[in-house]
Amino acid sequence: MKAIAQVSIIILAVFLVISTSSANHVPISRSALPSDYRGTQPYSIKYDYIQVRIDSGIAHTEVEQVLRNETNTILETETIFPFPRNAAITKYRMWMGDNPMEGELLEKDKAKAVYTEIVTKKKDPALMQFVGASAFRSSVYPIPPRGEKKLRFAYDETLHYDSGVYKYEYVLSTGHFSAKPFEKLVIEAKIHSKTPIKSIYSPTHDISVSRIDDCTAEVKYEAANITPEMNFQLYYSVSLDDIGLNLMTYKEQGKDGYFLLMATPKFDIKLEDIVGKDVIFVFDHSGSMAGEKIKQARGALEFCLNSLNKKDRFSVITFGTVVEPLNNGLVKADEENVRKALDFVRKMTAIGGTDIHSALTEAIKQAGSSDAEIIFLTDGMPTIGPKAEEIVRNLQQKMGKNIRLFNFGVGYNVNTHFLDIISGEHGGFTTYVRPEEDIEIKVSDFYSKITSPVLKNIAFDFGDIVAYDIYPREIPAIFKGGQILIFGRYKSNGSTEITLKGRSNDADRRYVYKTSFP
């Protein structure tokens, strides 16, 4: 009979070798593992693929996970999957391959006893972070030497809800027990609500959010070669208000508190409610943009031009070795001007060097004192004039607070560090598109977020609450499909009215929200 190491693991991924006996297999302790084994744990997780469907506060989570045996010994595992603390689990199912697995749902008290027993035997206090949570326990056998075993499991839960905000959490913090980093980790969530969805926020992971309509949104997180160190948390708020506002606070006794304020306009907005805007498109047609890059950039710019509203003004600046503005300044987005711009862009070919500094300088000049958005389509590789570091410094000196900079980076060889810095320092963000991606989906999401302002010149008044260390200090606008997050601290507590002020279509707007700070 082959030697078998019986192993207790917490999926996602606590791996602990058990030295107790088994009725069916001959166990061996950690000291009996093969001499060529050098890992701290006998297992690793190859990948985790998590799909979540949330409908009106009920979450259905499906997970596909591959466990890899890092030893030359056949291993059996006892799997313990901890659910999020205080989660109300309604159903749980697990499969090994396509075969259902039997198991036991452990309530909180029984799960606590299991964790305590493992900690006592294996001296691993990290497990005690799960005390207070329920768990599912099952057995997996066999996992061949240096082999893999695919597991799938699914469960339903009722999400925690408080003051208009739902919270979803998925246990990832056990990932540091894996012998190796995850090759890939993907989390996809689709949220649907009968009440319009407002803010969507993760304090733990850098997520992308796509708004389908007022009541539906999609969230994605993806990473490679990663060792998860914290659970995935996702918050979303619902409200019938035109601009939904939600408050989250944290306060220790005797100390000033912390707050997060989220403000989100409704997604389906009438055209007349969208504020006219000034947009300057800066298009890179240098030699480094040859091939698929310039096709994608041109397609993105054509989409943006065709999406301009009649209230808008715009300008197009192309550049390679030299800067070529279509106009000397901003022009109305009427049918004739848009047609001229489209003809101008379609004639561009990829040739010459890349003078990013001169192109952005011309854009700043054309913006003048107006509240303008610069949309920069490029691979971010300057070859003429100042290099990236100097461009960053020059923009800090020349670009006023009335201008926001958004980048659309194309291709694989993109200077992401440079583009992220210049957009982040000037009120914008950067979206990247790979050659194989659907350009229409990517650019439509990008453009709709930044060019449909609902409210400009934003200001908040916290009423009777003393708020300080507020970030960001200045908020130029709230856009359709977007949201603003305001972080800060506060001294006092109690009920108050938070007032959101702004300007829309030459009229002052005011929104008042009643809330309380603990």
Sequence and secondary structure as in RCSB ss.txt:
>XXXX:A:sequence
MKAIAQVSIIILAVFLVISTSSANHVPISRSALPSDYRGTQPYSIKYDYIQVRIDSGIAHTEVEQVLRNETNTIL
ETETIFPFPRNAAITKYRMWMGDNPMEGELLEKDKAKAVYTEIVTKKKDPALMQFVGASAFRSSVYPIPPRGEKK
LRFAYDETLHYDSGVYKYEYVLSTGHFSAKPFEKLVIEAKIHSKTPIKSIYSPTHDISVSRIDDCTAEVKYEAAN
ITPEMNFQLYYSVSLDDIGLNLMTYKEQGKDGYFLLMATPKFDIKLEDIVGKDVIFVFDHSGSMAGEKIKQARGA
LEFCLNSLNKKDRFSVITFGTVVEPLNNGLVKADEENVRKALDFVRKMTAIGGTDIHSALTEAIKQAGSSDAEII
FLTDGMPTIGPKAEEIVRNLQQKMGKNIRLFNFGVGYNVNTHFLDIISGEHGGFTTYVRPEEDIEIKVSDFYSKI
TSPVLKNIAFDFGDIVAYDIYPREIPAIFKGGQILIFGRYKSNGSTEITLKGRSNDADRRYVYKTSFP
>XXXX:A:secstr
   EEEEEEETTTEEEE  S  SSS    GGGS TT   SSSEEEEEEEEEEEEETTEEEEEEEEEEEE SSSEE
EEEEEEE  TT EEEEEEEEETTEE  EEEE HHHHHHHHHHHHHHH  GGGGGGTTS EEEEEEEEE TT EEE
EEEEEEEE EEETTEEEEEE  GGGGGSSS EEEEEEEEEEE SS EEEEE SSS  EEEEEETTEEEEEEEEEE
E   S EEEEEEE SSSEEEEEEEE  TTS EEEEEEEEE SS  GGGS   EEEEEEE SGGGTTHHHHHHHHH
HHHHHHT  TT EEEEEEESSSEEESSSS EE  HHHHHHHHHHHHT    S   HHHHHHHHHHHHTTS EEEE
EEE     SSS HHHHHHHHHHH  TTEEEEEEEESSS  HHHHHHHHHTTT  EEEE TTS HHHHHHHHHHHH
S EEEEEEEEE TTS EEEEESS EEEEETT  EEEEEEES  EEEEEEEEEEETTEEEEEEEEEEE 
